[in-house]
Amino acid sequence: MKPEHLWKRFVFLALLCGLLPGFGLATTMTATWLIEVPSPLWYPAAVQSHATAFLIGWGGAMILGVALHFLPRLRGVKLLCPEWVNRCFWCLVLGLVLRITGQLTLATLNSNDSSFLLPWLNGAVIAGLILVLTGVCGLLLILIATFRTGRPLAENKGFRQAAPLLCLSALALAAAQIAWCIGGISALRAGLNLAVLPLASHALALDLMLFDFMAAIAIAMSARLFPLTFWILLPWSRGLFIASICLALGLILTILSTLFPSPEFLIGSAGFQATGILLGAWTVRIFHPRKIVTRTQTRHRVWAGPADVGVVSAWCWAVIAAVALILSALHYSGMSVPSELTQKNIPRHAMGAGFMTLLIVSVGWKMLPGFGRGRPRGEKCMWGAVGMGNLAVTLRILPMLWPGVSWGSWNWSAFLLPLAGLAGFSCLLLFSTALWLSLLATGASSVSHEP
């Protein structure tokens, strides 16, 4: 495959992971009252597999694919070693397959099968963890080597502004994979069933992925893309650097809070991560008035299109996640905060299902067709995707805020959580349709212009 087309396979992998083990598995596991659960381990194994597919498969693969195409151009250089990108991609694919299928299969083992299959399936999970780590770190090293071939940063102001955030996001992404690997290997040495990885290492990896990797890369990419794509004012350069410092401190304290649990580290990690996210929202000026359109001499409207609404709603969910982190920090400091508001799953879902998904969907629809020199199509599908994406995260968070609501003997979470999964599935399906229409039109246009 030509280097300029490598991004397509990452996008396909991302959509496949988001639709099937991402939102598809989320719908299945939240509707366990309708199906027979194979074993007590199945639900926690499904939760971890869903998180892996969502963060590494959907979010990680999409971001890495875009980064491999876009960032070298931002740096003004060509991507090095495209043949190694292909190898790292297949490491990532095989690692995800082994880890997800291995964990779910281990969760369904009965006592008769476990003695024979347990070592093999445990080995498959460990192999999956190592392969994902290898693929991710290999892609990051290729990007770093590519960036080093460019002109000095002093001569490349656009890239220099984003460089600290890009370095931090790479560090957080690699650290998350290492945390998962360490947790899996330690559980294997203890002779445990790897259907469910150790909760401490899994929670650490989730927080690094959501509040450091995703936050840092989103701020960096928003700062470069929003002024060009959404008529947003230029970012505050110093704010980008301060946000990177806050997120870096949050990353360090998050790791320390796992190694040496204490309220001080928990307060610091949540506080710095929340500050970095809020400062990032202010720095990229997403909530500021838009620039004036020269042709009409009027300000660009926030609701001008589905992508415009999508990026604003995405950053609204990021702000909600930051507020939830602040409430958690206040709770750790001893202040009286309602327990419903201090659940870590609230900021995690606000950042993952809300911020990450809506930002990828909105920016992806605008950006990806341009990789093939085309234009976005399927606007009606995109309006549906943005609406369904917001509905999905709303339905997912509401039962956590008001867990006691019920109809008769049924708690409302039994109905809302599967609906949230279906809404998220519909969001990605509509986005996939709009993207397919855009790329199809791009291909037809390129053929029609051939001599």
Secondary structure, 3 states (H helix, E strand, C coil): CCHHHHHHHHHHHHHHHHHHHHHHHHHHHCCCCCCCCCCCCHHHHHHHHHHHHHHHHHHHHHHHHHHHHHHHHHHCCCCCCHHHHHHHHHHHHHHHHHHHHHHHHHCCCCHHHHHHHHHHHHHHHHHHHHHHHHHHHHHHHHHHHHHHCCCCHHHCHHHHHHHHHHHHHHHHHHHHHHHHHHHHHHHHHCCCCCCCCCHHHHHHHHHHHHHHHHHHHHHHHHHHHHHHHCCCCCCCHHHHHHHHHHHHHHHHHHHHHHHCCCHHHHHHHHHHHHHHHHHHHHHCCCCCCCCEECCCCEECCCCCCHHHHHHHHHHHHHHHHHHHHHHHHHHHCCCCCCHHHHCCHHHHHHHHHHHHHHHHHHHHHHHHHHHCCCCCCCHHHHHHHHHHHHHHHHHHHHHHHCCCCEECCEECHHHHHHHHHHHHHHHHHHHHHHHHHHHHHHHHHHHHCCC
